[in-house]
Amino acid sequence: MATQMHVAYSSVFMGAGLVAGNPYYCAQGSSLIATGACMTSPQSITVSTLTTKTTSYASTGDIDPTNNMYNSRVYIFGGTLDSVVYQGVGMKAQEYYTAFVNSANIKTVFDQPAEHTFPTVDYGNACSYKGSPYIGACNYFGAYELLNHIYPGLQRPASGGATPGQFYLFDQSEFFYISPPSVSSMDTAGYVYVPSGCVSGANVCRLHVALHGCSQGRLTVGDVFARNAGYNQVGELNNIIMLYPQAIATAVNPMGCWDWWGYTVSFYATKGANQPLAIWRMVEKIAY
């Protein structure tokens, strides 16, 4: 979903961080491709098909022009022990991005012994463990490394650093104009962390959208991901507001994943799709 938001709205998003992620439009609207090639059979991913679709979408205005991505900054993480999304999938994401992004701006991390988990320094399960809440104590500050690549020169907080800013639960319903969020497999509420230096509005602050993984949404793990992945600590020290949209499990999406294979609409990877549009409206309200 991170790469979908970045590619679709590349005139707004300056980059993307992929943790166990796959290339844009990898699933091509198929759940079979999603659970096969895009997770455990990366050798079956034909990147040229995905770049061609990207160019086609851009030509019709369904996504922003691809030249916006050239100076983007992209971070790709794939654990050596990941048994859910194989490392090779992340390598295909790297190959995809080299078609549009200056290769000097792409950072890959494929040397960490992590399972299918979001890596932190010391919070969560053992790094080699696969299971809820899918956050692992890996002695690797994933949130900082990701953010510091997208926004170079950030101050590094201590692990478990203070977060004296304001942590809000907000209404996601207002960002859906026709149907309730549940129709699009999204929660009625989301989270946002506003650093103390941003609360008064006196400072110019940046905005980062942090998307949880499958089975990491509010109705599954509460605020565990939003509070403990490490993003807030980095945001607090560097005046970056952290937005955490929330997805939910439904009959067509039993794991509470974001729609990266087409369970909501066939045009799921475009600017007009249900979930990307709702997230964009959240960004628009905060940033503009």
VODODREN-781114 format. One line per 10 residues: number of its first residue (from 0); their letters; for each residue x, y, z of C-alpha. Coordinates in Angstrom, 2 decimals. Each point is the difference from the previous one (the first is absolute). Example, Ala and Ser with C-alpha at 12.3 -4.5 7.8 and 13.67 -1.06 7.14 Angstrom:
2
0	as	12.30,-4.50,7.80 | 1.37,3.44,-0.66
END
This chain:
288
0	matqmhvays	0.00,0.00,0.00 | 2.93,2.33,0.64 | 1.18,-0.35,-3.58 | -3.56,0.44,-1.30 | -0.36,3.30,1.82 | 3.42,1.15,-1.15 | -0.46,-0.90,-3.66 | -3.61,1.19,-0.25 | 0.64,3.31,1.78 | 3.63,0.57,-0.95
10	svfmgaglva	-0.57,3.74,-0.34 | -0.57,0.08,3.76 | 1.94,-2.88,1.59 | 3.76,0.48,-0.09 | 0.77,-3.66,0.49 | -1.00,-3.32,1.50 | 1.18,-2.52,2.54 | -0.77,-3.65,-0.74 | 0.31,-2.61,2.76 | -0.70,-3.45,-1.46
20	gnpyycaqgs	-1.64,1.79,-2.90 | -0.34,-0.78,-3.69 | 0.13,2.06,-3.20 | -2.87,2.22,-1.10 | -2.90,-1.91,-1.59 | 1.76,-3.29,0.71 | -3.25,-1.94,0.49 | -1.59,1.36,-3.19 | -3.45,-0.30,1.55 | 0.38,-3.69,0.82
30	sliatgacmt	-0.02,-1.54,3.47 | 1.77,-3.05,-1.42 | 2.88,2.09,-1.31 | 0.02,1.93,3.28 | 0.43,-3.10,2.14 | 2.32,-1.69,-2.47 | 2.43,2.10,-2.01 | -0.28,3.07,2.20 | 0.78,-1.86,3.20 | 1.92,-3.23,-0.54
40	spqsitvstl	0.81,-0.33,-3.71 | 1.78,3.22,-0.97 | 1.55,-1.70,-3.02 | -3.50,0.14,-1.52 | -0.21,3.80,0.24 | 0.54,1.65,-3.39 | 1.01,3.55,0.87 | -0.41,1.28,-3.57 | -3.72,-0.82,0.20 | -0.29,2.14,3.13
50	ttkttsyast	1.94,2.96,-1.40 | -2.06,-0.12,-3.19 | -3.21,0.13,2.05 | 1.42,2.90,2.01 | 0.75,1.96,-3.15 | -3.46,-0.78,-1.36 | -1.75,1.18,3.17 | 2.07,3.20,-0.06 | -0.91,0.67,-3.64 | -3.71,-0.06,0.85
60	gdidptnnmy	0.35,2.06,3.18 | -0.96,-2.88,2.29 | 3.26,0.59,1.85 | 2.36,2.98,0.07 | 2.70,0.38,-2.70 | 2.83,-2.45,0.58 | 2.72,2.65,-0.41 | -0.95,1.23,3.46 | 1.69,-3.08,1.41 | 3.50,0.59,-1.34
70	nsrvyifggt	1.21,1.86,3.08 | -2.06,-2.07,2.45 | 1.73,-1.79,2.84 | -0.89,-3.68,0.41 | 0.88,-2.39,2.83 | -0.55,-3.76,-0.38 | 0.39,-2.49,2.87 | -0.24,-3.78,-0.27 | 1.06,-2.29,2.84 | 2.18,-3.02,-0.76
80	ldsvvyqgvg	-2.38,-2.19,2.03 | -3.28,1.33,-1.43 | -2.14,-3.03,-0.80 | -3.07,1.98,-1.08 | 1.42,2.49,-2.52 | 3.26,-1.34,-1.35 | 2.96,2.34,-0.35 | -0.07,-0.42,-3.75 | -3.30,1.89,-0.10 | 1.72,3.05,1.49
90	mkaqeyytaf	2.75,-0.40,-2.58 | -2.67,0.14,-2.71 | -1.30,3.21,1.62 | 3.51,1.39,-0.31 | 0.09,-1.00,-3.67 | -3.38,1.67,-0.55 | 1.08,3.25,1.59 | 3.22,0.22,-2.01 | -2.21,0.58,-3.05 | -1.27,3.27,1.48
100	vnsaniktvf	2.26,1.08,2.88 | 3.62,1.14,0.07 | 1.73,-3.18,1.19 | 2.14,2.03,2.40 | -3.19,0.78,1.93 | -0.99,-3.65,0.54 | 1.20,-1.64,3.20 | -0.43,-3.74,0.51 | 0.47,-1.98,3.21 | 0.16,-3.74,-0.63
110	dqpaehtfpt	2.52,-1.06,2.64 | -2.10,0.01,3.18 | -0.99,-3.38,1.55 | -3.65,0.94,0.41 | -3.15,-2.05,-0.50 | -3.20,1.60,-1.30 | 0.13,2.78,2.56 | 0.49,3.75,0.33 | 3.53,0.40,1.41 | 0.67,2.03,3.15
120	vdygnacsyk	2.97,0.21,2.33 | -1.52,-1.73,3.00 | -3.81,-0.04,-0.17 | -2.11,-2.98,-0.96 | 0.50,-3.69,-0.60 | 3.29,-1.67,-0.78 | 1.15,1.17,-3.43 | -0.22,-3.55,-1.33 | -3.61,-0.44,1.19 | -2.98,0.22,-2.36
130	gspyigacny	-3.15,1.05,1.82 | -2.10,2.82,1.41 | 0.56,2.89,0.27 | 2.66,-0.53,-2.69 | 2.47,2.34,1.68 | 3.43,-1.44,0.78 | 2.85,0.89,2.33 | 2.67,-0.20,-2.69 | 2.62,2.41,1.32 | -0.80,2.03,-3.12
140	fgayellnhi	-1.85,3.32,0.17 | -2.15,-0.52,-3.08 | -2.14,3.12,0.40 | 3.06,2.23,0.35 | 1.93,-1.59,-2.86 | -3.04,0.25,-2.28 | -0.80,3.59,0.91 | 3.63,1.12,-0.04 | 0.35,-1.21,-3.56 | -3.15,1.80,-1.16
150	ypglqrpasg	0.85,3.14,2.00 | 3.83,-0.01,0.24 | 1.75,1.41,3.05 | -2.52,-0.83,2.71 | 0.96,-0.11,3.67 | -0.04,-3.55,1.31 | -1.99,-0.42,3.22 | 0.91,-2.42,2.72 | -1.91,-3.26,-0.19 | -3.25,0.50,1.89
160	gatpgqfylf	0.50,3.76,-0.06 | -2.60,2.35,1.45 | -3.11,0.93,-1.97 | -1.45,3.04,1.82 | -2.04,1.05,-3.03 | -3.70,-0.71,-0.53 | -1.27,-3.39,-1.11 | -3.50,0.18,-1.46 | -2.70,-2.43,-1.05 | -1.81,1.69,-2.89
170	dqseffyisp	-3.15,-0.71,-2.02 | 0.78,-1.57,-3.39 | -3.65,0.10,-1.05 | 0.20,3.63,-1.09 | 2.36,-0.99,-2.80 | -2.60,-2.22,-1.65 | -2.69,1.96,-1.83 | -2.24,-2.74,-1.40 | 0.27,-3.18,2.09 | 1.29,-0.72,3.53
180	psvssmdtag	3.66,-0.97,0.45 | -0.89,-3.65,0.61 | -1.10,-0.39,-3.63 | 3.61,0.72,-0.92 | 1.40,-2.21,2.78 | 1.04,3.03,2.02 | -0.57,0.77,3.66 | -2.22,2.77,1.32 | 3.03,1.37,1.87 | 3.69,0.59,-0.59
190	yvyvpsgcvs	2.95,1.34,1.98 | 2.22,3.05,-0.35 | 3.00,1.06,2.06 | 0.76,3.73,0.14 | 3.48,0.76,1.43 | 0.18,2.56,2.79 | 1.84,2.36,-2.34 | -2.91,-0.13,-2.44 | -2.95,0.35,2.38 | 0.11,3.79,0.19
200	ganvcrlhva	0.45,0.44,-3.73 | 3.08,2.16,0.59 | 2.33,-2.34,-1.88 | -0.10,-1.23,-3.58 | -0.59,-3.74,0.32 | 0.14,-2.85,-2.45 | -2.61,-2.74,-0.38 | 0.62,-3.71,-0.36 | -2.67,-2.64,-0.69 | 0.84,-3.23,1.86
210	lhgcsqgrlt	-2.02,-2.92,-1.30 | -0.39,-3.06,2.21 | 0.37,-3.49,-1.40 | -2.54,-2.80,-0.21 | -1.43,-0.92,3.43 | 1.47,3.18,1.53 | -3.08,2.22,-0.08 | -1.79,1.56,2.99 | -2.70,-2.64,0.25 | 2.66,-2.73,0.15
220	vgdvfarnag	2.87,1.41,2.09 | -1.41,3.31,1.25 | 2.56,2.81,-0.06 | 3.02,-2.31,0.38 | 1.41,0.71,-3.48 | -0.78,3.71,0.09 | 1.65,0.45,3.39 | 2.87,-2.48,-0.11 | 1.38,-0.31,-3.53 | 2.38,2.88,0.76
230	ynqvgelnni	-1.42,2.60,-2.39 | -1.25,2.31,2.76 | 3.39,0.20,1.68 | 1.62,1.06,-3.27 | -2.84,2.38,-0.78 | 0.21,1.65,3.42 | 3.69,0.80,-0.33 | -0.26,1.17,-3.62 | -3.41,1.72,-0.22 | -1.64,-2.60,-2.22
240	imlypqaiat	-3.73,-0.61,0.48 | -0.85,-3.71,-0.24 | -3.30,-1.01,-1.59 | -1.21,-3.58,0.53 | -3.02,-0.85,-2.19 | -1.70,-3.23,1.05 | -1.33,-2.94,-2.00 | -2.28,-2.76,1.31 | -0.67,-3.64,-0.74 | -3.06,-0.80,-2.13
250	avnpmgcwdw	-1.35,-3.06,-1.80 | 2.08,0.82,-3.07 | 2.99,1.14,2.06 | 0.20,-2.34,3.00 | 3.51,1.08,1.08 | -0.77,3.72,0.08 | 2.49,0.83,-2.76 | 0.04,3.12,-2.13 | -1.36,-0.54,-3.49 | 3.00,-0.79,-2.17
260	wgytvsfyat	-1.70,-2.69,-2.10 | -3.46,1.36,-0.83 | -2.47,-1.16,2.63 | -1.73,3.41,0.06 | -0.04,1.16,-3.63 | 1.73,-1.03,-3.22 | 1.83,3.36,-0.16 | 1.34,-0.46,3.55 | 3.49,1.32,-0.85 | -1.13,3.39,-1.35
270	kganqplaiw	-0.69,3.40,1.53 | -3.74,-0.52,-0.21 | -0.10,-3.32,1.87 | -1.81,-0.17,3.34 | 2.89,-0.40,2.40 | 2.63,2.21,-1.70 | -2.51,2.81,-0.41 | -1.05,-0.16,3.66 | 3.63,0.09,1.14 | 0.72,2.88,-2.36
280	rmvekiay	-2.91,1.95,1.53 | 1.51,-0.54,3.45 | 3.35,1.32,-1.24 | -1.71,2.94,-1.66 | -1.80,0.97,3.22 | 3.20,-0.08,2.08 | 2.41,1.48,-2.51 | -2.09,2.55,-1.82
END
